[in-house]
Amino acid sequence: MGQFSLRSELIKDEDSEKRYKPTTDSTATVLGEVQWQWLENQLNDSDTDFNFIMSSIQVLSGEHGFETWGNFPLEVDKLENLIAQSGANGVIILSGDRHISEFSRANIDGLSYPLVDFTSSGLTHSYSSFSGEPNQYRVGEVVSDKSYGIINLNFNDKEAEFKIMGDNGTVLQELKQSY
């Protein structure tokens, strides 16, 4: 069994209302070396139409000051470069841990399609007092009600349809992306 590194410590933000602040420490990591190598191998060897990267924390939304890959901006760059250089088709990030749901989408240098981070979080708990937060990559609005996510993949058209669902099958937000 390989030795796995843990995510580097988050830096408390003593200067603002935010909980954590980004680090520029080049040794700080979200994934350890073994996980980075595994992910690189999976993406490089993939011949599927769609590839999902599951993350317990958001990747693209990094301005809110809670737990996010954005607290490790060099790691975000490393991940984006890895995805682009791998040539993997239809890479989609699925994230959670926010008690809100939202879509984030970013154009990445060297990637022929936008990278989507679908945050679906709030099946049993929601951030009912949510009053807004920045996310330069947000598409649509934040859903702070209890919700869950659905993804429909159209393999013929190489299109993904993302839905944030509420009570009784109500579609609260929807995003379609071609790959």
C-alpha positions as CSV (number, residue, x, y, z in Angstrom):
1,M,0.0,0.0,0.0
2,G,1.4,3.4,-1.0
3,Q,2.1,6.3,1.3
4,F,-0.5,9.0,0.8
5,S,0.1,12.7,1.7
6,L,-2.6,14.7,3.3
7,R,-3.7,18.1,2.1
8,S,-1.5,20.9,3.4
9,E,-2.9,22.9,6.3
10,L,-5.3,25.7,5.4
11,I,-4.1,29.2,6.3
12,K,-6.6,31.1,8.6
13,D,-7.4,34.6,7.2
14,E,-6.9,37.0,10.1
15,D,-7.2,40.1,7.8
16,S,-10.8,39.7,6.4
17,E,-14.2,38.2,7.1
18,K,-13.1,35.1,5.2
19,R,-12.2,31.8,7.0
20,Y,-9.1,30.9,4.9
21,K,-6.8,32.6,2.5
22,P,-4.8,31.3,-0.4
23,T,-1.2,30.2,0.0
24,T,1.7,30.9,-2.5
25,D,3.8,28.2,-0.8
26,S,5.0,26.0,-3.7
27,T,5.2,23.0,-1.5
28,A,1.6,23.2,-0.3
29,T,-0.6,20.5,-1.9
30,V,-4.2,19.3,-2.2
31,L,-3.1,15.9,-3.5
32,G,0.0,14.1,-2.6
33,E,2.5,12.9,-5.2
34,V,1.0,9.4,-5.4
35,Q,-2.5,10.8,-6.1
36,W,-1.2,13.3,-8.7
37,Q,0.6,10.5,-10.5
38,W,-2.5,8.3,-10.4
39,L,-4.7,11.1,-11.8
40,E,-2.2,11.9,-14.5
41,N,-2.1,8.2,-15.6
42,Q,-5.9,7.9,-15.5
43,L,-6.4,11.0,-17.7
44,N,-3.5,10.2,-20.1
45,D,-4.8,6.6,-20.6
46,S,-8.5,7.6,-20.9
47,D,-10.3,6.8,-24.2
48,T,-13.8,7.5,-22.9
49,D,-16.1,10.3,-24.1
50,F,-16.5,11.7,-20.6
51,N,-14.2,11.7,-17.5
52,F,-15.4,12.7,-14.1
53,I,-13.1,14.1,-11.4
54,M,-14.8,13.9,-8.0
55,S,-13.7,16.5,-5.4
56,S,-14.9,16.9,-1.9
57,I,-14.3,20.7,-2.3
58,Q,-14.9,23.1,-5.1
59,V,-12.2,23.5,-7.7
60,L,-13.1,26.5,-9.8
61,S,-14.9,28.6,-7.2
62,G,-12.1,29.9,-5.1
63,E,-13.0,33.4,-3.8
64,H,-15.4,32.6,-1.0
65,G,-12.8,31.9,1.7
66,F,-14.1,28.5,2.8
67,E,-12.4,25.2,1.9
68,T,-11.7,25.2,-1.8
69,W,-8.9,24.3,-4.2
70,G,-8.6,28.1,-4.6
71,N,-6.8,28.2,-1.3
72,F,-4.0,26.4,-3.2
73,P,-3.8,28.4,-6.5
74,L,-0.7,26.6,-7.7
75,E,-2.5,23.3,-7.3
76,V,-5.4,24.7,-9.4
77,D,-3.0,25.6,-12.1
78,K,-1.4,22.2,-11.9
79,L,-4.8,20.4,-12.2
80,E,-5.9,22.6,-15.1
81,N,-2.6,22.0,-17.0
82,L,-2.8,18.3,-16.3
83,I,-6.3,18.1,-17.7
84,A,-5.4,20.2,-20.8
85,Q,-2.1,18.3,-21.5
86,S,-3.7,14.9,-21.0
87,G,-6.0,15.3,-24.1
88,A,-8.8,13.5,-22.1
89,N,-12.2,14.0,-23.5
90,G,-15.1,15.7,-21.6
91,V,-13.4,16.2,-18.2
92,I,-16.1,17.3,-15.7
93,I,-15.6,18.1,-12.0
94,L,-18.2,17.1,-9.5
95,S,-17.8,18.8,-6.1
96,G,-19.8,19.4,-2.9
97,D,-19.3,20.3,0.8
98,R,-20.9,23.8,0.5
99,H,-24.6,23.3,1.4
100,I,-25.3,25.1,-1.8
101,S,-25.5,24.0,-5.5
102,E,-24.0,25.9,-8.4
103,F,-22.4,25.6,-11.8
104,S,-18.9,27.0,-12.4
105,R,-17.4,27.1,-15.9
106,A,-14.0,28.3,-17.1
107,N,-12.0,28.4,-20.3
108,I,-8.6,26.7,-19.7
109,D,-5.6,27.4,-22.0
110,G,-5.0,24.3,-24.2
111,L,-8.4,22.7,-23.5
112,S,-10.8,22.6,-26.4
113,Y,-13.9,22.8,-24.2
114,P,-14.8,24.7,-21.0
115,L,-14.1,23.0,-17.7
116,V,-17.3,22.7,-15.7
117,D,-17.4,22.3,-11.9
118,F,-20.9,21.1,-10.9
119,T,-21.3,21.7,-7.1
120,S,-24.3,19.7,-5.8
121,S,-24.6,19.9,-2.1
122,G,-27.6,20.1,0.0
123,L,-29.8,17.0,-0.1
124,T,-30.5,17.1,3.6
125,H,-29.0,20.4,4.7
126,S,-28.8,23.7,3.0
127,Y,-27.3,27.1,3.6
128,S,-30.6,28.8,4.3
129,S,-29.0,32.1,5.4
130,F,-26.9,32.3,2.2
131,S,-26.7,36.0,1.1
132,G,-24.3,35.7,-1.8
133,E,-20.6,35.3,-2.4
134,P,-18.2,36.0,-5.3
135,N,-17.5,33.3,-8.0
136,Q,-16.1,34.7,-11.2
137,Y,-16.9,31.4,-13.0
138,R,-20.5,31.0,-11.8
139,V,-23.1,30.3,-14.5
140,G,-26.7,31.1,-13.4
141,E,-27.5,31.5,-9.7
142,V,-26.6,29.8,-6.5
143,V,-29.3,27.4,-5.2
144,S,-29.3,27.5,-1.4
145,D,-32.4,25.3,-1.0
146,K,-32.2,21.6,-0.4
147,S,-31.3,20.1,-3.8
148,Y,-29.5,17.3,-5.6
149,G,-27.8,17.0,-9.0
150,I,-28.5,15.0,-12.1
151,I,-26.3,14.6,-15.1
152,N,-27.6,13.3,-18.4
153,L,-24.9,12.4,-20.9
154,N,-25.6,12.3,-24.7
155,F,-22.9,10.1,-26.1
156,N,-24.0,10.7,-29.7
157,D,-23.8,14.4,-29.6
158,K,-21.1,14.5,-26.9
159,E,-23.2,16.8,-24.7
160,A,-23.7,16.9,-21.0
161,E,-26.9,18.2,-19.4
162,F,-26.5,19.2,-15.7
163,K,-29.5,19.8,-13.5
164,I,-29.9,21.1,-10.0
165,M,-33.1,19.5,-8.8
166,G,-35.5,20.5,-6.0
167,D,-38.6,19.1,-4.4
168,N,-41.0,17.1,-6.5
169,G,-38.6,17.0,-9.5
170,T,-38.5,20.7,-9.9
171,V,-35.5,21.8,-12.1
172,L,-34.0,24.8,-10.2
173,Q,-31.0,25.4,-12.6
174,E,-29.9,23.8,-15.8
175,L,-26.7,23.9,-17.9
176,K,-25.9,22.2,-21.2
177,Q,-22.3,21.8,-22.4
178,S,-20.9,20.3,-25.6
179,Y,-17.6,18.4,-25.6
